[in-house]
Amino acid sequence: MQEQTLRVGLVGCGGRGRGAVENVLEAAPNVQITALADMWPEKIKSTLDLMGKTPGFKVAEENAFSGFDAYKRLLDANVDYVMLCEPPGLRPEHFAAAVEAGKHVFFEKPVAVDPWGVRLVIEAGEKAKQKKLGVVPGTQSRHSAKMRETVKRIHDGQIGEVVAGRIYFNTGYLWEVPRREGMSDLEWQIRNWYYFDFLSGDHIVEQHVHQIDVSDWVMKGHPDHAVAVGGRQVRVEELYGNIYDHFGVDYVYPNDVHVFSMCRQWKNTPGRVESWFTGTKGHACIHGPQSGTIFDTRMQPVWKWEGQETKPQVQEHRDLIESIRKGEPINEARRIAETTLTSILGREAAYTGKVVKWDELLKGGERLTPEKWELGPHETKPVRRPGKSV
């Protein structure tokens, strides 16, 4: 018996959004893209032009929406499954609206940029459970067969008791959008969203959340507190908003297990994206050139993954769709909300120069996003300086 067609709407038509379209269409049969939403009309047009002939892409012009309220109109456009790929600062409110509308949700990471957004995602995630809605985030490591097996072996005790970890996300050039004449503050900030804390959460939250999620996964929960350093060494021009370009964080988990985190975005420097954990009996590499390998205490390999796996960016959609069609929808909202807060914890420890506690941050913490989104004046906050008020 043929499965009923799953109608998918995309919110956020940038490169990651278009990638998600390809991933979900590859993930399962009888899936169609039927609606688009983006802040900017030209992003809608370019997506229609680029993907219009893609099998499964069935977006009529009347189901392509732009503007701040585009996501609301998409939710009314007879879709079953929503992909939220807009800038992270917008995701908590969009996620809450999607759950209220009864939609299954795939949303990119991170799912918030501040504790207020994290709390909203947790609350909406609980509503999604009550409504039997599927929710999966784009932290694809959790849907990799290789990484699942490696972490399972850590949890089974193959490296003994975990005593330390180290995680890295050192990368180079990304992109930027120069300000053109006539752009309002908020228009430029949204177009150049990566470089503003209220839209991206800073790169430790937007990008390094992948490795930080692995750390929380291995440690079976979040850290107790963190202390950190960070700053702007290379990207110091106004073009790069108010975020840092490097962080170093000491995450302290229960039982005084320390996980060292390093991330940076510097041009013309060697990249390093890895995650390692050390136990009383050996070591495990989850990300990096030796990923999927367990070593003894002398760093001799004792197990290495040799299986086959689907591309994780496809598998995460496949897992969500299969769970929906079985009537047992996966709901990973709380998990990704908590990992997002762990990322924010590292940022706030660096921004303030203080020891910041995870539980206290969840209860309080500054809201970075505006209460009302509208184009016009919007002052860029100063770059944070530890020990100084802003």
Secondary structure, 3 states (H helix, E strand, C coil): CCCCCEEEEEECCCHHHHHHHHHHHHHCCCEEEEEEEECCHHHHHHHHHHHCCCCCECCCHHHEEECCCHHHHHHCCCCCEEEECCCHHHHHHHHHHHHHCCCEEEECCCCCCCHHHHHHHHHHHHHHHHCCCCEEECCHHHHCHHHHHHHHHHHCCCCCCEEEEEEEEEECCCCCCCCCCCCCHHHHHHHCHHHCHHHHCCHHHHCCHHHHHHHHHHCCCCCCEEEEEEECCCCCCHHHCCCCCEEEEEEEEHHHEEEEEEEEECCCCCCEEEEEEEECCEEEEEECCCCCEEEECCCCEEEECCCCCCCHHHHHHHHHHHHHHHCCCCECHHHHHHHHHHHHHHHHHHHHCCCEEHHHHHHCCCCCCCCCCCCCCCCCCCCCCCCCCC
